[in-house]
Amino acid sequence: MIKLISLFLSSILLVSMNSFSQEQLPQLGKSPIKDVIKAMTLEEKASLVVGGSANRSAQVHKKVPGAAGVTYAIPRLGIPSIVLADGPAGLRIQPFRNADSSVSYFCTGFPIETMLASTWNQQVLKNVGAAMGNEVKEYGVDVLLAPALNNHRNLLGGRNFEYYSEDPLVTGKMAAAMVNGVQSQGVGTSIKHFAANNHEWNRTTLNVIAGVRPLREIYLRSFEIAVKESDPWTVMSSYNLLNGTYTSERADLLSTVLRGEWGFKGLVMTDWGGGKDPVAQMKAANDLLMPGTENQIKTIINAVNNKQLDEVVLDSNVERVLALVLKSPAFHDYKYSNKPDLKAHAKVARDAATEGMVLLKNQQLTLPFHKSVRRIALFGNCSYDLIAGGTGSGNVNRSYVVSLPSALTNAGYQYDQDLFSYYSNFLKQQKANKPAKSPYQSTNQFPDEDVSADKLEKAATENDIAILTIGRNSGEGSDRKLDNDYYLSAVESGLVKKVSDAFHAKGKKVVVLLNIGGVMEVSSWRDLPDAILLTWQPGIEGGNAIVDVISGKVNPSGKLATTFPVDYKDIPSARNFPGAAPAGSKSPQVRYEEGIYTGYRYYNSFHINPAYEFGYGLSYTTFNYSGLKLSSSTFNRNMQATITVSNNGKVAGKEVVQLYLGAPKGKLDKPISELKGFAKTKLLKPGESQELTFKLLPMDLASFDPPVSAWIADAGKYTVSIGTSSRAIKLTGTFNLPKSIVVEKDANVLQPQVTISEMKLPTE
Ligand code: BGC
C-alpha cells in the first residue's frame, strides 16, 4: 500500500515537474534569443543550421508545394519552419496541389531581370518587387530567393537572363530597388549568387581565378551597392570556388568583407547543395546549408564533439537563423490568403515590360505603325508562342502568356490567318513530337522552319507590314552555344532575308522582334529589316507590351544594360570562357584575364566598335541636352553635376541620361570612362524640359589598388561626360582633384594563389 501511495505521489510530481519545465522553456520571441539557444540541444542546433529537407520525418514541402526549401522547426522552443522559394522573375511554386485542378496557385511571370535593368528606372523595379513580394506573402512563403545579381561577364552565360547587367552600378542599383520593393511587403529576399557565379559549365566545381581589383571593382561591387542601399534579409553564396576555395567556405568573403566592411547584418545561406565542408561553412559564417542533408547535421555534431568546431561559432550561426525566423510572416502566424491580386500584378508586369523594351533600329520611322497599317503578317514560331521567361529556378509557373496575335486583336489590328494556321499546326506537331518536360527544363522553343516562296508572296501582297520574331531561351545548368543560339540558324537568316525581300519588293516594311534572354549576333543581318525591337523575355503580358510599343501607345525608353558586340571574338572574355581543366588535372577553372576590362569598359577603352553599345536605345522622339553645370571646378568631398533635358520631338517620351567619369592618368591602369550615375526623366511632353542632378562622391573617383588594399582617387583632372549612351556623349565638363585621396582602406583578402596576366591598356 505504502509502495502504491509513493508511486502515485511520485508520478504526480513527475507530471507537475514536466509541465513546470515546459512552462519554463524559453520561447522564441518571448525570451531573449540567447536563452532560446541555451535551451537547445546540440542536435537541435545542428538541425537548425541545415535546411529542413534533412529531416525526412518533417512534412517539409507540404505547406507550399514547389517551394525550394524550408528551415527546421523546433516547436518546443516556439521556432516555426520558414519557407524559401525562387526566384528572380516571380515566385516559383507549384500551380496545383494534390492533383486537384479546381484550385490554382499561379504566380505572375514578370519580365526577366535583364529586361528590368533595361528600364534604368528604379521605381519600376520597386513596383515589380512590391508585387512579387505580395505574392510571396500571400502564398505563405517567407523568403524570395532573388534577386540574382551576378554581372554579365560573357554573353554565353546560361543564366544571364536572371542577372541585370554587365555593369556593377546598374546591377547594384537595380538589385537594391528590387530588394526594397519585395521587402516592403514584410517578406525577405536572398541576393544571389555571392560571388563570381558567371558560368553554368561545371558550376559546382568551377574554380574562378580572379584578381582582387576586378573582384572589388566589378564582381563584388554590385553586391556591395545592393547591401548598402537596401537591407536584404539574406545573401546566398554561390556554387563556384573563388581563388581556390568555395565561396560558402570563405570567411574573408562572408565575414570580413560582407559583414565587416559592408555592414551586412543578415543570414548567409548556401546555394542548393553548394560547397563541400559543413564545418568550414559554419566557420565562414555561411549560417544555413540548403536544402539540407542528414550528413551535414551529423558532421556538424561530430565536429563540435571533437572540438573541431567551437560551439560558440555554431551558436552565432543559430542566432542568425533565429533572427531571420523572428522576422518572418510564418513566425507571426500570418494568415495568408492564397489569393494575391494577380490582375493588378499583371498590370505591373505589362508596364515594366513596355518600359524595358529597347528599340535597336528604326529606319524611316517604321515604328510606331503608321495609321495605314491594319493587317500584319507574323513570321517565326515565337510570334505565336512568345517566350515569357527563362527556364530552371528562374522559371515561373504562370497561368497564361499573352501572345502577339491576341495582343494585336486586343488593340484592333488584324493578322494573317493563313500564316496563323500554318504556324499553329506546325507548333502543335512539334509539341506532340517533343512534349514539354517540366517548365523547369523546357525551353519552349522550336527551331523555325523555312516558309515557301508562295506563302511569302501571298503574305507580302495581302498584309501591310511583316513582323518576324526570333526567339532564344536558356537556363540553369548549361551555358549557351554559339551556333544556332548566339548566331542565327541558317533557316533564320534565310527567313530574315526572304521576308525582307518579299515585303520590300512591295514597298512594305519588316520589323524583327528579338524575344531573347541574352545577347545575340545582329551585325550580319541587321541591315535587312527596317526596324528591330528587342523585346527580351517580357513576362506574361509580353504580347500586350509589345503591341503597346509597336502601336505607339507607349514610346520605348529602354536602353541596353549590356553590350551587343559585333562578333563573339570581340568580347574580352572570349578566350577565357567557360574555362578548362589544366593539363593533368580534372578540376575545371577559369581565369578572369580581362581583369577590370569587362563590357563597355573594354570596348570603349580598346576602341572596339560594338554593334549596339552599352546604354544604347532609340525613342520615337528626340531629346536635347544642355547646360551642364558642375558645382565646383575643384572636388571637395563631393561634386554635383546638373543638366537639362528637353523633349524636342513630336511625341512624349522618357530619356535615360548617363554620367560617365574619366580619371586622370595615375598609378593604375583605368578604363577610358566608367558609369558613375544615371537617371531617367519623367514622361516629357513635346517641348517640356527637366533638370537632372547627379552627385559624385569620393568613392566614384576611386579605383582599388591591391598592393595597398585601398580605394585611391588620383589627383588630377577628371572628365564628366553626360551621354545618351556610353558612346553618344552630349556634354562634357572637367574638375580637378588637387591631392590624391585614400578613400577607403580594406582588408587584404581574396588574393589569387597564382599569377594572372590581366589585360592592360596598351602604353602609348
Ligand atoms: C539555383 C538557385 C536557386 C536554388 C533553389 C539552385 O540550383 O542555383 O538560384 O535559388 O537552386 O531552387
Boltz pocket constraint, residues with backbone or C-beta under 6 A from the ligand:
constraints:
  - pocket:
      binder: B
      contacts: [[A, 68], [A, 86], [A, 87], [A, 145], [A, 192], [A, 271], [A, 272], [A, 393], [A, 476]]
      max_distance: 6.0
